[in-house]
Amino acid sequence: MFRGWLIALALAPLASTHAAEPVAPYPPSPVIRSFDWDPADTIRRAAKDGDNWPVTWSDDGALYTTWGDGTGFPPRTDRKLSCGFARVTGGPTDFAGENIRTTAEQLGDGRQGLKGWGILSIDGVLWLWFGHADQRGGAARLAWSKDRGKNWTLADWTFPEFGLIGFINYGKDYAGGPDDVVYCYSHDGPLADTPADRFILMRAPRTRLAERAAWEFYAGKTPEGVVRWSADINDRQAAFEHKDACLRSAITWNAGLGRYLWWQAIPQPAGHRDRGDTRFEGGFGIYDAPEPWGPWTTAYFTPKWDVGPGEHGDFPSAWMTDNGRRLYLVFSGEDAFSVRGARLQTVAPPAK
């Protein structure tokens, strides 16, 4: 695998000239040797007309999620929603979903309707980053619910700089997460369908997420290697770099391996009518690191998966077993809530 990465790196200059397939931006993982996917015919799909599907594991044991441009789980909503909400119970092979009718349901197709990009359960409260906050495909706005998704409060501020903010998820209701802060990430651009050259990282105290003034941004490291944070958004630095390839993604902490897993869709090539549309065809990378700011390495990379990967992929910690080596990807391939299992082969025995 390491030799393959060296070959890909040597061919990188040719890629820009001859439009070669995308290559991984970081060297192989020192911990994860391979991702072995379950056969494609084992994929389970439900709610077959919606996309996105970010998930979080809440205090009641269920997964909470949102979908875009669809009608959700049966019985379906009577109108197509730009953003709907659902609760998923059970395991990865026997899950059941039910729609949550809520004050935050959104109407409007495509860029005109708000979409749920990142969701987090912490201390019994659901938090959600809406995209398309300007209803023109850009900006992000925070919302929260104290009654498991039935009623929502919208922040009176937005991040016009970022179009795809997500939360880093940990265990059940944020178990195993930092005691004092919540981390978020976004591609460094205002539009949800336009790739950037890098991802940024931001954080806020877990008790002050609703305050714009509480958020600060990863600002690189000092010469001594100390991580810097700044309240000035203009000080932000890259937490991950991949030229013209940073767009839709999700991060989950794998406690068994002691690694963050970052699923990232590979955007469609420049000139495509919708570079973020990988519902039916496309590829993705999975990167791992010991800290949210890295150093990132490549655990899996494919320019073209054997099925459509969708625009969003999540590894729910609720469905991780065998010390993090058995896990399931929730992805929006074929405009559905799709679930596929994988087994990780590790370089060394996983951490206890």
N, C-alpha and C positions, 0 to 999 in steps of 0.2 A: 504493500500500500504506500509506503514511504517513497519507493522508487517511482510509483505512478504519479505521485505529487510532484516529484522533481521533473518528470517528463512534461507534465502539464505546465509547470512554471517556465520551462524552457520554450514551450510553444506559445506562451502568452503573447509575445509581440506579434506573432502571426495571426492571432485571433482578431486583432483590430483591423488587420489588412484584408483578411479573407473571410471574416464573419464566421469564425470557427465556433464550435459549441462553447458555452460558458465553462469556466474552470473554477475550482474552489479557491477562495482567496487566502486561506490559512492552511498550515501544515496539518498532518493527521493528528488525531487525538492521542495523547499518551495513555489514556485510560480505556477508551472504547475502541475495540478493534474492528467491529462490524455491527451493522443493523441487519438482522435476518427477518424479513417481513413474512407474515403469514400469507398463504396463497390468496390471490385476488378474489377467488370465489368464496372466501370466508368473510369478506367485507359485509358488514351489516349496515343497511341504509334505512333511514326513516325521514319523515317530513320532507318529502321529495319535491320541493319547489322553492327552497330558500338557501341563502348562502351565508358566509361569515362564520357563525357558530363559535364564538369564544366561550370558554367555560371556566367556572370556578367551583370549588368544593366548599359548601356552606356548613354552618353549625348543626343543621338538622340532618346531615348525612347525604343530602341530595346535591347534584350538580345543577347550577343555574346558568342559563345561556341566553343569547339573543340571536335572532336571525334577521336577514335582510331580504327585502323584495320577495316575500312569500306569504304563506298562510299557516305555517307551523305544523304541529302534530294534529292528528285527528282527535276530536272533531275540529276541522280547520276553521280559521276565522272567516267570516263572510266577506271580508275585503282583503285584498293584497296589502300587506303592511311593509313600509320601508324599514321599520324596526319593530319586531315583536319579541315577546319574552316567553321563556319556557323553563320548566323544572323537569329534571331527568333523574329517575331513581333506578336502582338495580345495578347490575354489573355490566361489563363491556359486551357480554354475549347475550344478556337477557334484559337490557335496559328498556324502560318505558318512559315516554315523554308526555307531558301535558302542558298546554298553553296556559300562561298567566295573563288574564285580562287586566290591564293596568292603565294608569293615568299617563304613562310615558309612551304608549303606542304611537308610532309615527306613520304618516302617510306621505306619498310622493315617491316617484321612481328615481333611480339613479342618483345623480348629484343633488337633486332637489329635496331628497328626504334624508333626515338624520339616520345614521347607522351606528350600531353598537360595535366598537372595535375592541375594547378591553374591559373585562369585568373581574371583580375581586370581592370575596367575602372576608370581612375582618371584624371581629368582635360582634358578630351577629348582624352587621350592616352590609348591604350590597352596594358597591361602588361601580360606576360605569363611566367610561369615556365615550361620549358621542362624537362621531366624525360628521363631516358635512355641516358643521355648526353654522356656517354662513349660508347654507342651502344652495351653494354653488360648487360643492365638491371640496371645500377647504375648511380649515380650522377645527379645533376640538373644544368640547365643553363637558365639564364634569357634572354627574348627577349621582344621587344616592337614595337608597330606600331602607327604611327601618322596619318594614313589615314584609320582608322576603319578596319584594318586587311588585307589590300591589299598588303602592303609591310612591311617587318619586319627587325629589326636590332638585331643581336645576340651579347650578351656580350662576351668579350674576356676572361672571367673567368668562373669557375664553382664552385659549392659546391660538392666536391666528398664525403663529409660526409653524405649527405642527398639525399634520392632517391625519395621523394614524397612531395615537397614543394607546399603549397597552400597559397593564399591570404585570409585574412579576408575581406569579402564584407560587405558593408554598404548600403546606399541608392543609388539613381540614380547618377551615375558618382561620387561616393564616398561621396554623401551628407550625413551628419550626422556622418561622420568619424572624427577621430582626425585631427586637423588643421595642425599638424606638422609632423606626422609619418604615416607609413604604417606597419601593422603587418602581419607576415607570420608564418606558423607553418609547422612542418614535424614530421613524426615518426623518432626516433633517430637511423637511420640506413641508409646505403648507397644503399641498393637494394630495388626496388619497389615491390618485391613480397615476401619479408621476414619480418615478424612482429618483432617489438621491444617491450620493456617493458615500454616505455614512449614516449610522444610527447614533443618536444621542441618548444620554441617560439622565434622569432627574429623580429627585426624592423630596419627601416632605414628612414631618413628624406624623405618626399614625393617628394622633389626636387632633391634627390640624389640616387634614386633607382638603377641607372645603375652603381654605383661605389661600388666595392667590399669592399673598406675600410670604407664605410658609414654604413655597417651592424653591429649591435650588438645583443647580445643574452641575453635572460632572465637568470639571475644568482641567482634566489631565492630571499629571503627577509632577511633583517637584523633582529636581535632580537626584534627590535621595530616595525617590520611589514612593513618597507619601501622596496618597490620593487627595486631590483638591476639589472643593465644592464652592460654588459661587452663587449668590442670589441674583447676579447680573446675567440675564439670559444671553447677552453678547459674549460672555466668557466661555460658553459651552464648547466642548471639544468632542472629538469622535470617541465613542466607546467601541465601535466596530466600523470597519471600512471595507467597502466593495463597490468599485466604481460603477455607477449607473445601474446598480442592482439591489439597492436597499429600499424595500417597500413594505409588504405585508408580512407580519411575523408574530410570534408569541414565545414567551420565556416561562419555563417552569423549573423549579428546584427539584432535582432528583436526590432525595436525602440518602438513599441507599448507596449511591455512587459518590456522593459529596460533590456533585457537579450541577451547574446550570445547563439546561438544554434549550437551545434557541432554534426554533423552526423558522425558516425563512423561505418564502416562495421566490422563485427566480422569475423576474418580470419577463413579459413577452419582449421580443426584439424591438429596437427603435424603429418607429414607423408603423407599428401595429396600431390598429384603431383603438384598442383598449389594452394597455400594457399590464394592467392588473388582473386581467381575465384569464385565470388558469383553471377554470372550473372543469373543463373537459380534456385538457391537454397541457402538459408543462412539467416542470421539475422543481426541485427545492433542495436546500441544504439544511443540515442539522449540525449545529456547532455547540461545543461544550467548553466550560471554563469553571474555575474554582470560585470566582468572584463575578459580580454583575458587570464589572468593567474589564474582565478578562484575566489573563490572556486567553483569547479564543483560539480554539483549534477545530478541525473538521472531523466530525464523527460519521457523517454520511453526506453524500452529494450525488445528485443525478440530474442531468439536464432534461431528461424525459422519463418520468415514472411510468410504470406499466399501466396505470390508470390515471385519470385526471385528478390532480392533487387538491384542486380548489384554491381559493384565495387565502385561506386561513387554516392553520393546523395547531392543535393543542395536545399536550400529553397530560391528562388529568392525573394529579398525584393520587387521587382516590383509586385509580386503576393500575397502580404500580405495585408489583410484588417481586419476590425473590431478590431482595436487596436492590431493587431498582433495575434489575436486568430483564424483567418481563413488564412490558408496558403497552399502552394502546394509544394510537393517534386518532383524535377526533378531528376530522377534516371536512371541508365543504365541497368535495368533489361531486360532480354531476348534480350540483344544486341540491344537496341533501345533507342531513346529519349523518355522516358516514364514520364508521369505526373500523379500524384495522389493527390487528395485533402485531407486535414485533418482539424479538428476543435480542438482547445485546450480548455480544461476545466481548469480554473485557481482557485487557492486556494483563492485568493482575487481579487477584481476588478483590471484590468490592469492599469498601470500608464497612466496618460494623457500625 
